[in-house]
Amino acid sequence: MTGRQRRRAPPEREYVPGTLLDWRDSSHWSWEQLPCRYCGSPTHLRDSRGKPADKVCAEQALADQAAEAADAYEIGNP
């Protein structure tokens, strides 16, 4: 056995809609429609902080933030 090891390729950053958050909890619903904080369309849904957000918009924003953080980490480490 040699001392050399294969490097693994980094995992693919693939966003699959509907897989980041669990929206089944009743805390994500409000009877009052307010504009989504991301796209502005009326929504009954609320994010984890209680702010109006469509499910797809909130998950896309989280995926974008995670990708930005991963890119920043990769740039900082050679």
C-alpha positions as a Markdown table, in Angstrom:
| # | Residue | x | y | z |
|---|---|---|---|---|
| 1 | Met | 0.0 | 0.0 | 0.0 |
| 2 | Thr | 1.4 | 3.4 | -0.9 |
| 3 | Gly | 1.2 | 6.6 | 1.1 |
| 4 | Arg | -0.7 | 8.4 | -1.6 |
| 5 | Gln | -4.4 | 8.9 | -1.4 |
| 6 | Arg | -6.9 | 9.9 | -4.0 |
| 7 | Arg | -8.6 | 13.2 | -3.6 |
| 8 | Arg | -12.3 | 13.2 | -3.8 |
| 9 | Ala | -14.1 | 15.6 | -6.0 |
| 10 | Pro | -16.1 | 18.2 | -4.0 |
| 11 | Pro | -19.8 | 17.4 | -3.7 |
| 12 | Glu | -22.1 | 18.9 | -6.4 |
| 13 | Arg | -24.0 | 21.9 | -5.2 |
| 14 | Glu | -27.3 | 21.0 | -6.6 |
| 15 | Tyr | -30.5 | 22.7 | -5.4 |
| 16 | Val | -33.5 | 20.5 | -5.3 |
| 17 | Pro | -36.7 | 22.5 | -4.6 |
| 18 | Gly | -38.5 | 21.5 | -1.5 |
| 19 | Thr | -35.7 | 19.8 | 0.2 |
| 20 | Leu | -34.2 | 22.5 | 2.5 |
| 21 | Leu | -37.0 | 23.3 | 4.9 |
| 22 | Asp | -39.9 | 21.5 | 6.5 |
| 23 | Trp | -42.9 | 23.7 | 5.9 |
| 24 | Arg | -45.5 | 21.3 | 7.5 |
| 25 | Asp | -45.4 | 23.1 | 10.9 |
| 26 | Ser | -48.4 | 25.4 | 11.5 |
| 27 | Ser | -46.0 | 28.2 | 12.5 |
| 28 | His | -45.3 | 28.7 | 8.7 |
| 29 | Trp | -49.0 | 29.6 | 8.0 |
| 30 | Ser | -50.9 | 32.9 | 8.6 |
| 31 | Trp | -54.4 | 33.8 | 7.7 |
| 32 | Glu | -53.2 | 37.2 | 6.7 |
| 33 | Gln | -51.7 | 37.5 | 3.2 |
| 34 | Leu | -48.7 | 39.8 | 3.0 |
| 35 | Pro | -46.2 | 40.4 | 0.2 |
| 36 | Cys | -43.3 | 37.9 | 0.0 |
| 37 | Arg | -40.1 | 39.5 | 1.2 |
| 38 | Tyr | -38.3 | 38.2 | -1.9 |
| 39 | Cys | -40.7 | 38.4 | -4.8 |
| 40 | Gly | -43.5 | 40.6 | -3.5 |
| 41 | Ser | -46.4 | 38.3 | -4.4 |
| 42 | Pro | -49.0 | 37.8 | -1.8 |
| 43 | Thr | -48.5 | 34.8 | 0.5 |
| 44 | His | -49.9 | 33.2 | 3.6 |
| 45 | Leu | -46.6 | 31.5 | 4.3 |
| 46 | Arg | -44.0 | 32.7 | 6.9 |
| 47 | Asp | -40.3 | 31.8 | 7.1 |
| 48 | Ser | -38.7 | 30.6 | 10.3 |
| 49 | Arg | -38.5 | 34.2 | 11.6 |
| 50 | Gly | -42.1 | 34.8 | 11.0 |
| 51 | Lys | -41.6 | 37.1 | 8.0 |
| 52 | Pro | -43.8 | 36.6 | 4.9 |
| 53 | Ala | -42.0 | 34.4 | 2.3 |
| 54 | Asp | -43.0 | 32.0 | -0.4 |
| 55 | Lys | -41.6 | 28.5 | 0.1 |
| 56 | Val | -39.7 | 28.5 | -3.2 |
| 57 | Cys | -38.3 | 32.0 | -2.6 |
| 58 | Ala | -37.1 | 31.2 | 0.9 |
| 59 | Glu | -35.5 | 28.0 | -0.1 |
| 60 | Gln | -33.8 | 29.6 | -3.1 |
| 61 | Ala | -32.5 | 32.4 | -0.8 |
| 62 | Leu | -31.1 | 29.8 | 1.6 |
| 63 | Ala | -29.5 | 27.8 | -1.3 |
| 64 | Asp | -27.9 | 31.0 | -2.6 |
| 65 | Gln | -26.5 | 31.9 | 0.9 |
| 66 | Ala | -25.1 | 28.5 | 1.3 |
| 67 | Ala | -23.4 | 28.6 | -2.1 |
| 68 | Glu | -22.0 | 32.1 | -1.4 |
| 69 | Ala | -20.6 | 30.8 | 2.0 |
| 70 | Ala | -19.1 | 27.7 | 0.3 |
| 71 | Asp | -17.5 | 29.9 | -2.4 |
| 72 | Ala | -16.0 | 32.2 | 0.3 |
| 73 | Tyr | -14.6 | 29.3 | 2.2 |
| 74 | Glu | -13.1 | 27.8 | -0.9 |
| 75 | Ile | -11.4 | 31.1 | -1.9 |
| 76 | Gly | -9.9 | 31.4 | 1.6 |
| 77 | Asn | -8.4 | 27.9 | 1.6 |
| 78 | Pro | -5.9 | 26.9 | -1.0 |
